[in-house]
Amino acid sequence: MAKEVMREIVTVEAFDRWLLVVAIVGVPLGIGAGFMMARRWVHPRRWQLGVLTGFLLGLLCPLLYGLWRFYLWRIRIDLDRNFVGLHRVDVLVGNLLLFSLVGALVGVLTYLYGRWLQRQLEQS
């Protein structure tokens, strides 16, 4: 009886391809979601605000893909330079700080944009 080889459920390459598709399709879907939101608003510039909101929402998908590719680069294995990123504490701490900073920045910008959008919609 042959010994069963353990395999990954999802490979890094398959996830990378899936995430690339999400990054490409996410922007038009975000703009479409902005149009759907704008249909419910009564503001005179509702379509422009809806497209802007959807576009900014859609930009999160390419940002996610860019962060994923950066993470893969940080944890790479480069035997020529004797670098194994996944086993280095400075890489772990750097990733923690970078992703925390990007998450906080996205959160603050989202909060500020939401408050600005709410003021715009209340002016109608």
C-alpha positions in Angstrom: 0.0 0.0 0.0 1.4 3.4 -1.0 2.0 6.0 1.6 -0.3 9.0 1.1 1.5 12.3 0.6 0.2 15.3 2.4 -0.8 18.1 0.1 -1.8 21.7 0.6 -5.5 22.5 0.2 -4.7 25.8 -1.5 -1.2 26.5 -2.9 0.5 29.9 -2.7 0.3 30.1 -6.5 -3.4 29.3 -6.6 -4.1 31.9 -3.9 -1.9 34.5 -5.8 -3.9 34.0 -9.0 -7.2 34.2 -7.1 -6.1 37.4 -5.4 -4.9 38.9 -8.7 -8.4 38.3 -10.2 -9.9 40.0 -7.1 -7.6 42.9 -7.5 -8.5 43.4 -11.2 -12.2 42.8 -10.8 -12.5 44.6 -7.5 -12.3 48.1 -8.9 -15.1 47.9 -11.4 -17.2 46.0 -8.8 -16.6 48.8 -6.3 -17.7 51.4 -8.8 -20.8 49.3 -9.5 -21.5 49.2 -5.8 -21.0 53.0 -5.7 -23.7 53.3 -8.4 -26.0 51.1 -6.4 -25.5 53.2 -3.3 -26.0 56.4 -5.2 -29.5 55.3 -6.5 -30.8 55.6 -2.9 -29.3 59.1 -2.3 -31.1 62.4 -3.1 -28.0 64.6 -3.4 -27.7 66.6 -6.7 -24.1 65.2 -7.2 -25.1 61.7 -6.0 -23.6 59.9 -9.1 -20.2 61.6 -8.7 -20.2 60.8 -5.0 -21.3 57.3 -5.6 -18.6 56.7 -8.2 -15.9 58.2 -6.0 -17.1 56.1 -3.0 -17.2 52.9 -5.1 -13.8 53.7 -6.6 -12.2 54.2 -3.2 -13.8 51.0 -2.0 -12.6 49.1 -5.1 -9.0 50.4 -4.5 -8.8 48.2 -1.4 -8.5 45.2 -3.7 -5.3 46.2 -5.5 -3.9 47.4 -2.1 -4.6 43.9 -0.7 -2.8 42.3 -3.6 0.1 44.7 -3.3 0.5 43.9 0.4 0.3 40.2 -0.4 3.1 40.4 -2.9 5.2 42.5 -0.6 4.6 40.0 2.2 5.8 37.2 -0.1 8.9 39.2 -1.0 9.6 39.8 2.7 9.4 36.0 3.6 11.3 34.8 0.5 14.0 32.2 0.6 17.2 33.5 -1.1 19.9 30.9 -0.6 22.4 32.9 -2.7 22.4 35.7 -0.1 21.7 33.4 2.8 18.3 35.0 3.5 15.3 33.1 4.8 12.8 35.8 5.7 10.3 33.6 7.5 12.8 32.7 10.2 14.0 36.2 11.0 12.6 38.2 13.9 13.3 41.6 12.2 11.1 40.5 9.2 8.3 39.4 11.6 8.4 42.7 13.6 8.7 44.7 10.4 5.7 43.0 8.9 3.7 43.5 12.1 4.6 47.2 12.1 4.0 47.8 8.4 0.6 46.0 8.3 -0.5 47.6 11.5 0.4 51.0 10.1 -1.3 50.4 6.7 -4.4 49.1 8.5 -4.6 52.1 10.8 -4.1 54.5 7.9 -6.8 52.8 5.9 -9.1 53.0 9.0 -8.4 56.6 9.6 -8.9 57.6 5.9 -12.1 55.6 5.8 -13.4 57.3 8.9 -12.6 60.8 7.6 -14.0 60.0 4.1 -17.2 58.7 5.8 -17.6 61.8 7.8 -17.0 64.0 4.7 -19.5 62.0 2.7 -22.1 62.3 5.4 -21.7 66.0 5.5 -22.1 66.2 1.7 -25.2 64.1 1.7 -26.8 66.2 4.6 -26.3 69.4 2.5 -28.9 68.3 -0.1 
